[in-house]
């Protein structure tokens, strides 16, 4: 069993610990590989080729070197890198899940949203 899961999360420091703690508890792992971007779901959907390749390379390390079997794509309330309403963010997270699945790493891909109270909500599992 892997000791790692992976998160494509916002660089915003306020969302790091809620996501880490949620994933540790949910998947019973000690470690969460954190790949960060400003507005990560927007970057996955609309980023440059170089941005996408950089994210993919980091996911590959997490899967190959750390044996990660689950990846979360995360959005959050009040995101400066992708300042859109909650409903739009949830749709983008769902779209980003499909994009990440198409990268074909053979891992589970889920979507999470961190609300204004810094609580993790499941968008899609």
Helices and strands as residue ranges (DSSP letters): E 4-10, G 13-15, H 16-27, E 31-37, H 40-46, H 49-66, E 70-76, H 86-102, E 108-114, E 120-124
